[in-house]
Amino acid sequence: MNYDSNLIRALILLSILPEYLIVFLIFRRRLHREISWFTLYLLFDATTTLLGFFVYQGSNHYYYFYTAWLQAMILYTLAFMVIAETFGNLLAQYKAIAKVGVRLLFITATVLLIIAVISAHLGAEHAHPIMKILLITKRSVMLIQVGVVVVMFAFSSYFGIDWKHYQFGISLGFGLLASVRLALAAYAAEFGSTFAKKSPMIEEIAFVCTVLLWTAYFLRPGTAPPPLPPTDVKHDLERWNEALSELLKR
């Protein structure tokens, strides 16, 4: 990453306080067990970003480059766990459906990561081999996140998901952020480090906007669960849940 701009420095630090504020609101409302992965994501990002910023200012930039990518890979993994957690929470009353859905998410993630490693040689010719793997892996993870969020949006009315609920806000934030990162990763994987040096500002702005969106959702009063699906849909989901439950017992 390139932090030679004071604007980028400000953008990096700007998200830290809102993240800690969201964590405070989560614990205050006793939601940390329900959205434990999201809480861990915020704490890890805010803390490592703050520490990493000071490390960058006083140490070798190449050393920081690799530690920053390590942080990013951990964050992408945590983000995936948040998406899976949110999906499971929205279908908590249909345990079999949620269980099968989460399993499919992990299977899809594993397949895409394998494809990412195998196809690393298809990246930009002038890019470092490690960077090829990292960029294509990042693109695969972002693709999973966007796909899951799009499905959740498409079936929001079907599952009775309230757009004003914080669970939906979490998904919306990750969907918007993943869309930006997917576009940047795809472009960087094609053109290599030449473009990668120009993307931090766009990514940081997108992340700050995402954190502010989450802050707005958690500042809203009330933590009531999302409304139940319509009666006819509920009956369908119950039948599917029973059928999957029987299948899983075999």
C-alpha angles and dihedrals in degrees: 000000000000115000096167090115120080087214090062090047089054092047091052094051094040094074097050100078095045089051092053089046091055090049089051091051091047093054092042090056092041094239096129093101094048094049100024095144092051090050090050090048092055094044093047094047096046095045098043092043091054093046093042092051092058091043089054093051093054107030144054111302094216090054090051091049092065095041089051091054090048089053090048093052091050090048092050089052091049090047090055090051089051091053091049090047092050091048090051093047093051090053096035093127090055099057097172093051091046091048094050092043093052091047090053089051091055093045091050091048092051093049093048093048091051090050089048092056094044093048095045091109089065091069125100111313093226094050123104112258091240091050090051090057093044095049096046091045089051090050091051093050092048090049090056092049094049092047094051093046092048090052091049091050092047092052097035093111091041092056093037095244113171112224089213094058120104092235089062090045091055091052093045092052094050091045093054093043093047091050091056093043092047091055092047093045092049091051093045092047088055100043101026129209093344090076097026090070090058098048104071094082093052091046094047092050090050091050094048090051090049093051091048089051091052090047091054091051094049093045088061112103120249133036101213115154119257115276118267121260119264115284096255092047091047091056090051092050091048091053092048090047092052092047092050091046090057091046093051091051092061 
